[in-house]
């Protein structure tokens, strides 16, 4: 077929090409306009203090913003968060997830949560609950983790101190290190006195000091096992004290981040407004109309095929009928005494 043939078919079937898309657009518009009014509001979360900065922050480095955005979007949709908001607002979880959209503002760390519902009374409470629960889950869990670490470190330190007290009670000495140092100082003092007596020629005094020195030296080897055991206990205590100090510092930092993520400081919720039907019409009518155009073209093609096939069938039927009639005439018996039919070529 030439282009002129296509144009001729299009003019002949114009009622299909225009009627089907117009009918689809009209039905879609009626459905959209007849639907209930929906309402929406937006919660904007801007917490730049939570991203980057100190290495103690939860989100640092070159990927801090992307990590925060991904975590925010994922956390807002987890069943624990949606379920908590559903219990608070009496809105079904499916309605919350269906009406919730989360977008990133440009390439920044600012997040926008939009919620749409046919009940304007629940829009603001749902957004407030989602914002609070999302930030609480993201940063409150760090506080809980740090609190658990502080509790564990405190228990370990208490156990280490109790082990030292039990050892001192069992061996009858407060601190073998101090006792050992006192013994060494006494030995040094006796040695100096012995040297003085020997220099002065006092053999009796030097002899007496020699016995005391020997007695003190005999006591020193006994401190070896005590010092090893006590040093192990004090090392465990010092490690527990260091862990407690570090966990307390981490807890303070986690609480600081949680305070920086306070929804009353970092989130702002817009007023609830009706959703414009224009955007819904554009987003639905245009695709439906486009699909209807393709459907109309397919219908025209099908109608043309049917219209072209019908005359061909009629002609074939007539030709078949004529051939059958001629065959019947040839098959009729000749009358008696009649001359036989002779085929005469044209």
C-alpha positions as CSV (number, residue, x, y, z in Angstrom):
1,X,0.0,0.0,0.0
2,X,1.1,3.5,-0.8
3,X,0.9,6.5,1.6
4,X,-2.2,7.7,-0.2
5,X,-3.9,4.4,0.6
6,X,-3.0,4.7,4.3
7,X,-4.4,8.2,4.3
8,X,-7.6,7.1,2.6
9,X,-8.1,4.4,5.1
10,X,-7.4,6.8,8.0
11,X,-10.1,9.2,6.6
12,X,-12.6,6.4,6.2
13,X,-12.0,5.1,9.7
14,X,-11.5,8.5,11.4
15,X,-14.4,7.8,13.8
16,X,-12.4,4.9,15.2
17,X,-9.1,6.7,15.4
18,X,-10.6,9.6,17.2
19,X,-13.5,8.0,19.0
20,X,-11.5,5.3,20.9
21,X,-8.9,7.7,22.4
22,X,-11.5,10.3,23.2
23,X,-13.7,7.8,24.9
24,X,-10.8,6.4,26.9
25,X,-9.7,9.9,28.0
26,X,-13.3,10.8,28.9
27,X,-13.8,7.6,31.0
28,X,-10.5,8.1,32.8
29,X,-11.2,11.7,33.6
30,X,-14.6,10.8,35.0
31,X,-13.1,8.1,37.2
32,X,-10.5,10.6,38.5
33,X,-12.9,13.4,39.1
34,X,-15.4,11.1,40.7
35,X,-12.9,9.7,43.2
36,X,-12.7,11.0,46.8
37,X,-10.6,14.0,47.6
38,X,-7.1,13.2,49.0
39,X,-5.0,15.3,51.3
40,X,-1.2,15.5,51.7
41,X,1.5,17.1,53.8
42,X,5.3,17.0,53.8
43,X,7.8,16.5,56.6
44,X,11.2,18.0,55.8
45,X,14.1,16.6,57.9
46,X,17.3,18.7,57.8
47,X,20.0,17.4,60.2
48,X,23.4,18.4,58.8
49,X,25.1,18.0,62.2
50,X,24.5,14.2,61.9
51,X,26.4,13.7,58.7
52,X,30.2,14.1,58.4
53,X,32.2,16.0,60.9
54,X,33.8,14.1,63.8
55,X,34.8,10.5,63.2
56,X,32.6,9.5,66.1
57,X,29.5,10.4,64.1
58,X,27.5,7.5,62.8
59,X,27.7,8.8,59.2
60,X,31.2,10.0,58.1
61,X,33.4,9.9,55.1
62,X,32.8,10.5,51.4
63,X,29.7,8.3,51.3
64,X,28.1,9.8,54.4
65,X,25.2,11.5,52.6
66,X,24.4,8.5,50.4
67,X,24.5,6.2,53.4
68,X,22.3,8.4,55.5
69,X,19.8,8.8,52.7
70,X,19.6,5.0,52.1
71,X,19.3,4.3,55.8
72,X,16.6,6.9,56.2
73,X,14.5,5.5,53.4
74,X,14.9,1.9,54.5
75,X,14.2,2.7,58.2
76,X,11.0,4.6,57.4
77,X,9.6,1.5,55.7
78,X,10.6,-1.2,58.2
79,X,7.6,-3.0,59.8
80,X,8.7,-1.9,63.3
81,X,8.5,1.8,62.5
82,X,5.3,1.5,60.4
83,X,3.7,-0.7,63.1
84,X,4.5,1.7,65.9
85,X,3.0,4.6,63.9
86,X,-0.1,2.4,63.0
87,X,-0.7,1.7,66.7
88,X,-0.4,5.4,67.6
89,X,-2.6,6.8,64.8
90,X,-5.0,3.8,64.3
91,X,-4.2,3.9,60.6
92,X,-3.6,0.6,58.8
93,X,0.0,-0.3,58.0
94,X,-0.9,-0.9,54.3
95,X,-2.5,2.6,54.1
96,X,0.7,4.1,55.6
97,X,3.0,2.4,53.2
98,X,0.8,3.1,50.2
99,X,0.5,6.8,51.0
100,X,4.2,7.3,51.9
101,X,6.8,8.7,49.6
102,X,10.4,9.7,50.6
103,X,12.6,11.8,48.4
104,X,16.1,13.3,48.7
105,X,16.3,17.1,48.1
106,X,18.9,17.4,45.4
107,X,22.3,15.9,46.4
108,X,22.0,17.1,50.0
109,X,21.2,15.2,53.2
110,X,17.8,16.9,53.5
111,X,14.9,14.4,53.3
112,X,11.3,14.9,52.6
113,X,8.5,12.5,53.7
114,X,5.1,13.0,52.0
115,X,2.0,11.2,53.1
116,X,-1.3,11.2,51.3
117,X,-4.7,10.0,52.6
118,X,-8.4,10.5,52.0
119,X,-8.7,11.4,55.7
120,X,-7.2,14.8,56.3
121,X,-7.2,14.3,60.1
122,X,-4.6,11.5,60.0
123,X,-2.0,13.1,57.7
124,X,-0.3,15.2,60.3
125,X,-0.2,12.6,63.0
126,X,1.1,10.0,60.7
127,X,3.9,12.2,59.4
128,X,4.9,13.2,63.0
129,X,5.0,9.6,64.1
130,X,7.0,8.5,61.1
131,X,9.5,11.3,61.5
132,X,10.0,10.6,65.2
133,X,10.1,6.8,64.9
134,X,12.5,6.9,62.0
135,X,15.0,9.2,63.7
136,X,14.6,7.3,67.0
137,X,15.3,4.0,65.3
138,X,18.3,5.3,63.4
139,X,20.0,7.0,66.3
140,X,18.3,5.7,69.5
141,X,19.6,2.2,68.8
142,X,23.1,3.6,69.1
143,X,22.3,4.9,72.6
144,X,20.9,1.5,73.6
145,X,24.0,-0.2,72.3
146,X,26.3,2.1,74.1
147,X,24.2,1.7,77.3
148,X,24.6,-2.0,77.0
149,X,28.4,-1.6,76.6
150,X,28.6,0.6,79.7
151,X,26.6,-1.9,81.7
152,X,28.9,-4.8,80.6
153,X,32.1,-2.8,81.3
154,X,30.8,-1.8,84.8
155,X,30.0,-5.4,85.6
156,X,33.5,-6.5,84.4
157,X,35.1,-3.7,86.5
158,X,33.1,-4.7,89.6
159,X,34.1,-8.4,89.1
160,X,37.8,-7.4,88.8
161,X,37.7,-5.3,92.0
162,X,35.9,-8.1,93.8
163,X,38.6,-10.6,92.7
164,X,41.4,-8.3,94.0
165,X,39.6,-7.9,97.4
166,X,39.1,-11.7,97.7
167,X,42.8,-12.3,96.8
168,X,44.0,-9.7,99.4
169,X,41.7,-11.3,102.0
170,X,43.0,-14.8,101.2
171,X,46.7,-13.8,101.4
172,X,46.4,-11.3,104.3
173,X,48.0,-8.4,102.4
174,X,46.5,-5.4,100.8
175,X,48.9,-4.9,98.0
176,X,51.9,-7.2,97.5
177,X,53.6,-4.7,95.3
178,X,53.7,-2.1,98.1
179,X,54.8,-4.7,100.6
180,X,57.5,-5.8,98.2
181,X,58.7,-2.2,97.7
182,X,58.7,-1.7,101.4
183,X,60.8,-4.8,101.8
184,X,63.3,-3.6,99.2
185,X,63.5,-0.2,100.9
186,X,64.2,-1.9,104.3
187,X,66.9,-4.1,102.6
188,X,68.6,-1.0,101.1
189,X,68.5,0.8,104.5
190,X,70.0,-2.2,106.3
191,X,72.7,-2.5,103.6
192,X,73.6,1.2,104.0
193,X,73.7,0.8,107.8
194,X,75.9,-2.3,107.4
195,X,78.3,-0.4,105.2
196,X,78.5,2.4,107.7
197,X,79.2,0.1,110.6
198,X,81.8,-1.7,108.6
199,X,83.5,1.5,107.7
200,X,83.5,2.6,111.3
201,X,85.1,-0.7,112.3
202,X,82.1,-1.8,114.4
203,X,82.3,-5.6,113.8
204,X,79.5,-6.4,116.3
205,X,77.1,-4.0,114.7
206,X,78.0,-5.1,111.2
207,X,77.5,-8.7,112.2
208,X,74.1,-8.0,113.6
209,X,73.1,-6.1,110.5
210,X,74.3,-9.0,108.3
211,X,71.9,-11.4,110.0
212,X,69.0,-8.9,109.4
213,X,70.0,-8.4,105.8
214,X,70.1,-12.2,105.2
215,X,66.6,-12.5,106.8
216,X,65.2,-9.8,104.6
217,X,66.7,-11.3,101.5
218,X,65.2,-14.6,102.3
219,X,61.8,-13.0,102.3
220,X,62.1,-11.6,98.7
221,X,61.7,-14.8,96.7
222,X,58.3,-15.5,98.3
223,X,56.9,-12.3,96.7
224,X,57.4,-13.7,93.2
225,X,54.1,-15.7,92.9
226,X,52.2,-13.1,94.8
227,X,53.3,-10.3,92.4
228,X,52.5,-12.4,89.3
229,X,49.0,-13.2,90.5
230,X,48.3,-9.7,91.7
231,X,49.6,-8.1,88.5
232,X,47.2,-10.3,86.5
233,X,44.3,-9.2,88.7
234,X,45.3,-5.5,88.4
235,X,45.7,-5.8,84.6
236,X,42.2,-7.1,84.3
237,X,40.9,-4.3,86.5
238,X,42.8,-1.7,84.5
239,X,41.4,-3.1,81.2
240,X,37.9,-3.1,82.6
241,X,38.3,0.5,83.8
242,X,39.6,1.5,80.3
243,X,36.7,-0.3,78.6
244,X,34.3,1.5,81.0
245,X,35.8,4.8,80.2
246,X,35.6,4.2,76.4
247,X,32.0,3.0,76.6
248,X,31.0,5.9,78.7
249,X,32.5,8.2,76.1
250,X,30.7,6.4,73.3
251,X,27.4,6.7,75.2
252,X,27.9,10.4,75.6
253,X,28.5,10.7,71.9
254,X,25.5,8.6,71.0
255,X,23.3,10.7,73.3
256,X,24.7,13.8,71.6
257,X,23.7,12.4,68.2
258,X,20.3,11.5,69.4
259,X,19.8,15.0,70.8
260,X,20.9,16.4,67.4
261,X,18.2,14.2,65.8
262,X,15.4,15.5,67.9
263,X,12.4,15.9,65.5
264,X,11.4,19.2,67.2
265,X,14.7,20.6,66.1
266,X,15.4,19.1,62.7
267,X,12.0,18.4,61.2
268,X,9.3,20.7,60.0
269,X,5.8,19.5,58.8
270,X,3.8,21.5,56.3
271,X,0.1,22.2,56.5
272,X,-2.3,19.6,55.1
273,X,-3.7,20.6,51.7
274,X,-5.9,18.8,49.1
275,X,-4.1,17.0,46.4
276,X,-4.5,18.7,43.0
277,X,-6.5,16.6,40.6
278,X,-4.7,18.1,37.7
279,X,-1.5,16.1,38.3
280,X,-3.6,12.9,38.7
281,X,-5.4,13.7,35.4
282,X,-2.1,14.3,33.6
283,X,-0.4,11.2,35.0
284,X,-3.4,9.0,34.1
285,X,-5.1,10.5,31.1
286,X,-2.0,10.8,29.0
287,X,-0.8,7.2,29.3
288,X,-4.4,5.9,28.8
289,X,-4.9,8.1,25.7
290,X,-1.6,6.9,24.3
291,X,-2.6,3.3,24.8
292,X,-6.0,4.0,23.3
293,X,-4.4,5.4,20.1
294,X,-2.5,2.2,19.6
295,X,-5.7,0.2,20.2
296,X,-7.5,2.4,17.7
297,X,-4.9,1.7,15.1
298,X,-5.1,-2.0,15.7
299,X,-8.9,-1.9,15.4
300,X,-8.6,0.0,12.1
301,X,-6.1,-2.6,10.8
302,X,-8.4,-5.4,11.8
303,X,-11.5,-3.8,10.2
304,X,-9.6,-3.3,7.0
305,X,-8.6,-6.9,6.9
306,X,-12.2,-8.0,7.5
307,X,-13.5,-5.6,4.8
308,X,-10.9,-6.8,2.3
309,X,-11.5,-10.5,3.1
310,X,-15.3,-10.3,2.6
311,X,-15.4,-9.4,-1.2
312,X,-12.8,-12.1,-1.8
313,X,-15.0,-14.7,-0.1
314,X,-18.1,-13.6,-2.1
315,X,-16.2,-13.7,-5.4
316,X,-14.8,-17.1,-4.6
317,X,-18.3,-18.3,-3.7
318,X,-19.8,-17.0,-7.0
319,X,-17.0,-18.5,-9.0
320,X,-17.6,-21.8,-7.3
321,X,-21.3,-21.7,-8.0
322,X,-20.8,-21.0,-11.7
323,X,-18.4,-23.9,-12.1
324,X,-20.8,-26.2,-10.3
325,X,-23.7,-25.2,-12.7
326,X,-21.6,-25.8,-15.8
327,X,-20.5,-29.2,-14.4
328,X,-24.2,-30.2,-13.8
329,X,-25.1,-29.3,-17.4
330,X,-22.3,-31.4,-18.8
331,X,-23.3,-34.3,-16.6
332,X,-27.0,-34.3,-17.9
333,X,-27.9,-37.4,-20.1
334,X,-28.4,-36.8,-23.8
335,X,-32.1,-37.1,-25.2
336,X,-32.9,-40.1,-27.4
337,X,-32.2,-39.3,-31.1
338,X,-30.4,-36.1,-30.3
339,X,-27.1,-35.3,-31.8
340,X,-24.3,-35.5,-29.4
341,X,-22.9,-32.3,-27.9
342,X,-19.7,-31.3,-29.5
343,X,-17.4,-29.0,-27.8
344,X,-16.8,-26.0,-30.0
345,X,-13.6,-24.1,-29.4
346,X,-13.9,-20.4,-29.5
